[in-house]
Amino acid sequence: MSATETVVPEREPLSAEPPRKRPRAVLGLSDAVFRRVLLSAGTTVLFITGAVGLFLLFRAGKALKVAKLKFLTTQQWAPSAHHFGIAAVLTGTVLIAVVAIGISTPLAVGTALFISEIAPPQIRRLLTSVVDLMFAVPSVVFGLWAFFFLQGHAIGFARFLATWFGWIPFLHVNRFSPSNPQASTSLFTSSTFIAGVVVGLMVAPIQCSLMREVFTQAPPGEREGAFALGATRWGMIRTVVLPFGRGGIIGATMLALGRALGETVAVYMIISPLFKINFHVLQAGGISVSSLIALRYSEASPFELSALFAAGLSLFVLTLIINFSASTVVARSRSGAQSD
């Protein structure tokens, strides 16, 4: 043969390598103790939360057996006549919290940005101390201030909103005529709006402090890069600080919402009880779960007390739903994950 054939030997199949095991870190005594302490703390918190829920469910069982599903749809509150429900109470609670968050969030974001990005160091330290000290102000002080000072000054603003924006359903006030300047101010007192304003001022310091801590952690390199590309201070804040702090803003807002839902003393001192669904936030009358419990607890019979426990259980469940929803949203928009 003129051509020789080259025989290529077949390669033996490579033996599959055993999967490499991830090396385990050797924990020292201090690390092991620290891990067990954290695990115990987390387990204790879950246990306490579950115990509170079970206790409320147990104490509310008698009332829930009587009311059944009507407990969620009945507006009136007359446990002695076995005619009660949380439709109006829970609606009033949510409306007060929504008004509070609508007022506190822009205020908290603006204050946090001013402290972290614009204020000089001396003023920054002073404002930080003032905002932090507002945590220590008791709820009853806010309630007294709102009852004797804020309410009288807020009526004029509520009248202005009802006059020019009364065509919006939730800003409409029944029996109010803009053409009558002598209309009774009692139409606007003890309203959901005033209660929401005072609660919003109470929860704003919490939001501001949390947002400020997040904004100050924005990467310095990205800040300087934005300025190097010709961005103004507002441009840097809009493209770097706010995207970085998105998760912090959401988390702080949800934490404030949880407190707004459960605020008791200030709402109890301001709002006029009305067991009827009232979406007109500027109009007098409203109720919340916490203020209902404070109003009826001292003179409640055993069955009425069970009904109050059922109302408290509804607020407990609503707060858990909001907190779990907030944790999901924060996890999807984690601070520092990206910036525009």
Secondary structure, DSSP 8 states (H G I E B T S, - for coil): --S-------------------------HHHHHHHHHHHHHHHHHHHHHHHHHHHHHHHHHHHHHHHGGGGGT---EEGGGTEE-SHHHHHHHHHHHHHHHHHHHHHHHHHHHIIIIIS-HHHHHHHHHHHHHGGGS-HHHHHHHIIIIIHHHHHHHHHHHHHHHTTSGGG--TT--TT-TT--GGGTTTBHHHHHHHHHHHHHHHHHHHHHHHHTTS-HHHHHHHHHTT--HHHHIIIIIHHHTHHHHHHHHHHHHHHHHH--HHHHHH--B--S----TTSB-B--HHHHHHHHSTT--HHHHHHHHHHHHHHHHHHHHHHHHHHHHHHHT-TTS---
